[in-house]
Amino acid sequence: MRRVCADDEAVSPVIATVLLLAITVLLSSMVFLMFQGALTTTEKSPPQATASIRGLENGFHVVRLSSLDQALDPALTTYTLSDPNGTIIETGRVIDSDVYGVVGANVTFHDRDAGYSVTQGDYLVVASERLGADAGGWRLKMVYSQLQDSGVVLFDVQLPAIEG
């Protein structure tokens, strides 16, 4: 018997498989692009923090971030130190060159993990004796401000009197 070959065959199985894969990839890419906006519009929750305060016998107060639920940009994190009358004595960003990792300034910020971010365990040191805050009643407030909002108060604590 002789086999007759007809030219009415369609596409080879290999080419058909490649075409099906290409169509699948294109369709899945289109679906992803359509829903990408819906997936990325969820707003991030504002940061939540708690602080612990300790007055040291050498005339300094240490205010440690005892809990913080997310890492923050130090360029967007500010502090304010005010006296018992509410007068602002000092304010600035924790990233400022005279605050970040400096020793001997009125207020210094120490990045415990050296990750160039504000995270749990980082702390501020206030030279309370030099400023007169060792008697207590002074307030230290830390605020995280994103570009569009007025800011989230991370903590607003009263510095206790230093006994010693």
Secondary structure, 3 states (H helix, E strand, C coil): CCCCCCCCCCCCHHHHHHHHHHHHHHHHHHHHHHHHHHHHCCCCCCCCEEEEEEECCCCCEEEEEEEECCCECHHHEEEEEECCCCCEEEEEECCCCCCECCCCCCEEEECCCCCCCECCCCEEEECHHHHCHHHCCCEEEEEECCCCCCCEEEEEEECCCCCC
